[in-house]
Amino acid sequence: MGVAVDVKKVYHYPFHEVVSSYLNKYPTPLEKQVTDITTVEQLTDPATGIVYRRRIATCSNVIPSFLRKSGILKVSNVYLEEESWLDMKARVMTLKSRCLTWVQYASMNEESVYRECKDNPNWTEFSQRGTIAITGAGLLNCVLETFAQRFLKQGAKKSIAIMETMLRERCGCPFS
């Protein structure tokens, strides 16, 4: 079946500041679950100037211990792959992320866009859609999807709060 979470946010900071903060967001003491980010590929298209990055995030397993009794879920780290396309001319960055752990049992994907705000060029619009579908866990599919949906919602709120904190520290008060 699957579940989805949609998030929208307007950061009252310029696009280049928001993107720079995002690309340097992890690891941070503000989020202890993300322990490492490794850039495994970075290319710049000479014709368009678009920068492509592929990064792997190492995260602590946050699945509750009562669900980790199964050997499948009993891992210490979860790995996520993120691909991004940054177009500074168009002032847009598109991201696609997916979970690399448990791919035979679940698909977890996020698609995000940061773009210069149409109403105010000193602001940045953010939108994200996350989806999770779990298979192969029998009756636990629904339980795990409900947990995953709640986790995605909480994670999105926390990620936005971290970005706001970083932007305030980096740039001061937001532009009005």
C-alpha positions in Angstrom: 0.0 0.0 0.0 2.4 2.7 1.2 2.2 6.1 2.8 3.2 9.6 1.8 4.3 12.8 3.6 4.3 16.3 2.0 6.1 19.3 3.4 6.3 22.9 2.3 8.3 25.7 3.9 9.4 29.2 2.9 12.8 30.2 4.4 13.2 33.9 4.7 16.8 33.7 3.5 18.3 33.9 0.0 18.6 30.8 -2.2 22.4 30.6 -2.1 22.4 30.8 1.8 19.8 28.1 2.1 21.5 25.8 -0.4 24.9 26.3 1.2 23.4 25.5 4.6 21.7 22.4 3.3 24.8 21.0 1.7 26.7 21.5 5.0 23.9 20.5 7.4 25.2 17.1 8.4 26.8 15.8 10.5 25.7 18.2 13.3 25.2 18.0 17.0 21.7 19.2 16.3 20.9 15.8 14.8 22.7 12.9 16.4 21.1 10.2 14.1 23.0 11.3 11.0 26.6 10.3 11.8 28.3 10.7 8.4 27.8 12.2 4.9 30.1 11.0 2.2 30.2 12.6 -1.3 30.8 9.7 -3.7 30.4 11.6 -7.0 30.4 15.3 -8.0 30.2 16.5 -11.6 29.6 19.9 -13.2 28.1 20.1 -16.6 30.3 22.6 -18.5 27.5 23.6 -20.8 24.8 24.3 -18.2 26.9 24.8 -15.0 24.5 22.3 -13.2 26.3 20.6 -10.4 25.4 16.9 -9.8 26.2 15.3 -6.5 25.7 11.8 -5.1 26.1 11.4 -1.4 25.7 8.6 1.1 24.4 9.3 4.6 25.1 7.0 7.5 22.3 7.1 10.1 21.7 5.3 13.4 18.9 2.8 13.3 15.9 4.5 15.0 13.4 1.6 14.7 12.1 0.9 18.1 13.8 -2.1 19.8 10.5 -4.1 20.0 10.4 -4.1 16.2 14.1 -4.9 15.9 13.7 -8.4 17.4 13.6 -9.6 13.8 17.0 -10.2 12.3 16.1 -8.1 9.3 15.6 -4.9 11.2 18.5 -5.6 13.7 21.2 -3.4 12.1 23.1 -0.6 13.8 23.3 1.7 10.7 20.9 2.7 7.9 22.3 4.1 4.7 20.6 6.6 2.5 21.6 7.8 -1.0 21.0 11.4 -2.1 21.3 12.7 -5.6 21.1 16.5 -6.2 21.2 18.8 -9.2 22.1 22.4 -8.3 21.4 25.0 -11.0 22.6 28.4 -9.7 21.5 30.2 -12.9 17.8 29.1 -12.5 18.2 29.2 -8.7 16.8 25.7 -8.1 18.2 22.6 -6.5 16.4 19.3 -7.0 17.1 16.3 -4.7 16.1 12.6 -4.8 16.9 10.4 -1.8 16.3 6.7 -1.2 17.0 4.2 1.5 19.7 1.7 0.6 19.0 -0.5 3.6 16.2 -3.1 3.5 15.6 -2.5 -0.2 14.2 -6.0 -0.6 11.5 -5.2 2.0 10.8 -1.5 1.7 11.1 1.5 -0.6 11.6 4.9 1.0 12.0 7.8 -1.3 12.1 11.6 -1.0 11.9 14.2 -3.7 12.7 17.7 -2.7 13.1 21.1 -4.4 14.6 24.3 -3.2 13.9 27.3 -5.4 14.0 31.1 -5.2 10.6 32.4 -4.0 8.5 33.9 -6.8 7.1 36.5 -4.4 10.4 37.6 -2.8 13.8 36.9 -4.4 15.4 37.1 -0.9 13.4 34.0 0.2 13.6 30.3 -0.7 10.7 27.9 -1.2 11.2 24.3 -0.1 8.9 21.4 -1.0 9.3 17.7 -0.3 7.4 14.5 -0.8 8.4 11.4 1.0 6.9 8.0 0.3 7.4 4.6 2.0 6.0 1.2 1.0 6.8 -1.9 3.0 6.5 -5.4 1.6 7.5 -8.8 2.8 6.8 -8.2 6.5 3.3 -9.8 6.5 1.0 -8.4 9.1 3.8 -6.0 10.2 3.6 -4.1 6.9 0.9 -1.7 8.2 2.6 -1.2 11.6 5.9 -0.5 10.1 4.4 1.9 7.5 2.6 3.8 10.3 5.8 4.1 12.3 7.7 5.2 9.1 5.1 7.8 8.3 5.3 9.3 11.8 9.1 9.2 11.6 9.1 11.0 8.2 6.8 13.7 9.6 9.0 14.2 12.7 12.2 14.1 10.6 10.9 16.8 8.3 10.0 19.1 11.2 13.4 18.5 12.8 15.3 19.0 9.5 13.5 22.3 9.0 14.2 23.4 12.6 17.9 22.5 12.1 18.0 24.6 8.8 16.4 27.6 10.6 18.9 27.4 13.4 21.9 27.1 11.0 20.6 30.0 8.9 20.1 32.2 11.9 23.6 31.4 13.1 25.0 32.0 9.6 23.0 35.0 8.4 21.4 36.5 11.5 17.7 37.5 11.6 15.7 36.5 8.5 14.9 39.1 5.9 11.4 40.4 6.0 
